[in-house]
Structure formats: C-alpha cells, structure tokens
Amino acid sequence: MKRAIRASALNATKTRRHEENIFCSLLRDFAASWQKSELIGAALIAATVSSSAASPSRVMILDGESGGPYHRWQVVTPVLKKMLVETGLFTVDVVTAPPPGADFSAFKPAFTQYAAVVLNYDAPDARWPESVKTAFEQYVQNGGGVVVVHAADNAFPGWTAYNEMIGVGGWRNRNESAGPRWFVQDGKLISDSSPGPAGSHGTRLPFVVTVQDANHPITRGLPKTWMHQGDELYASLRGPGRNMTVLATAHSDPANRGTGRDEPQLIVVQYGRGRVFHTTLGHDVNGVSSVDFVVTLQRGTEWAATGAVTQKVPATFPTADTVSYRADLAAMDPIYKNGLNPLDAPRR
Ligand code: ZN
C-alpha cells in the first residue's frame, strides 16, 4: 500500500514535470527526494514548510471615525490597503468601527487573528467598551503588531495603555499630564516637561525628513534625508515615550508656525512583546501617495507583523531635494482631478 502511494506520487510528479508548472515545485521536491531517501525528503519538506511560513501576514486596517471631516478615512483606507496588498506580503481586511453614537456591543474585532492592526482611526476615550480595550491591550502585550497612522495618535487621550503604545500623541485636550514633549537634538532624544497643549502643525508644505536611526530594519537602506510630499508636519506631541525609538524626524520651521525643533515623524515602540510602528505622516491621500510614506508604511507594517523587513527600497524613493509621489494612488482621491496639491493656501 505504501509502495503504491509512492508510485502514484511519482507518476503525478512526472506528468507535472512535463507541464513545468512552477507551482508544483513542492510536489516535485517531495517525489524527487523520495527517489533518494526518505530522510532527505523529510528535510526538503521541512525546508518547503519553513519557506511557506513567509506566506502573507494577515493585517487588519481599523477605521470608522476621525476627529473631523478633514481626515477622510473613507478615502484614505483603500489607498493604505492597496499599498499593503501590492507587496504580496499581506492579506488585508478592513474593519470599520460603528460611528459615534451607535451601538458598540457587537464591536469585537478579532485582533488575535492578525499579525498587525493598522489604525486609521481617531476616536475619544468613551468610544470603545472596556472589553475591547482590554482585548487590544492583551493582543499587543502578547506580541501583536500595531501601525499608527497620522491622526490615530490623536485617539484615546485618557487610555493609559494606548498612549504607552503610541509613545506620543496630540490634541483631544492632551496637555502636560499626557507626558513631556519629545524631540531630537544633536542625535539625542530630549524630553520637555514644560506645561502646554499637545499637538500642532503648520500649513501643508513639502518638508525634509531626516533619518535618526539608520540601523533599524524599517530605515535600513533609506537615504539620510528625503523630501516628503506636502503634508502636516506634526509637532509638540506629548506622551510617556517609554520604550520608544525615534527613527526619523523633520524640522518644524518657525516660519510655518513650527517649534524650531526636530520633531519625531517615524517612531517605533515596544509594548510588552508587541511591536508598534507609528508614522505621524499621512494627513490625506496626497500625503500617503508620497513614495516615502508608501515605503515606510509597507516596511513598518512588515516589521510590526514579523520583526523583520525584506523589502528593497525602490529607485523612485524621493531624494534630498525632490519629492516623489505615486500618481496611481493620488488618483484614488476623487478631488485629485482638481490638481495634485489641494493644499492649504499659503498664509501671509
Ligand atoms: Zn491631519
């Protein structure tokens, strides 16, 4: 009986060899190894199984609310999904939370089924039932990945664990009780505990992003500086900053209502066994179409999900003095037809 099964497998393999079907490589390896010895076969099967462990990671994009109509999560989420799916590294489900005032009793995202949760979501403290907050904390504590996009760092100002995950946040009445402001000076992370509100930005203009930690998997191989497409440059964010590494900063220009400091833009945080990648970039489709946003979100999500980054840096990555954006992504915004840069009018 065992011999018959072997013969059958070999016959099937011979047929498929003629087809030269690349997707049958597992079966080919399987049968070819049996021609040598079962021991080698077992080794090859093990190798195949370990390479299939690199099959796509399940990623959840969570959206459903923002602090105002200026954050059009309904338009941004499909763009985030497209840039993640196109890597071939992720399968992506979108989970949309109920709107404000709706019944949340059936809102129970299956966090543990995902390698990473991408938050394109900004809601006040009272929104989620305690059971959902606890489930999310346990998910991250036990090794779940989190990606925080732009105004997701405005969410939940009073949820202690969430603020530890994001490292720093802004708005929604955050002040010195949220923690100090954090910035980088001469390559060192500095905290400023002086009182005041958290969160500011100027007019949306292109700006330079500077890598502060080139040895992290997310930033390894990126240029030292690059131009980011017109976007809000978040500044004066406050938070516990615990287990936080600032990967890249941008200079907040006082001429554009800035702080004069090098403000964190790409951040990683370790929370329990969970990895958090936090990008302050990405106000709108225009911002997330910037090639550097795309690349850092793709790499940051892979790192949050797996702890490693396997993606190469594309040749289209922006340079120190030239922005680079994805027209195919920008065109997913209905207002793109009105022009690339529906940015704030310059102030005089
Ligand atoms: Zn914004």
Residues whose N, C-alpha, C, O or C-beta is under 5 A from the ligand:
A	BS01	ZN	E232 H283
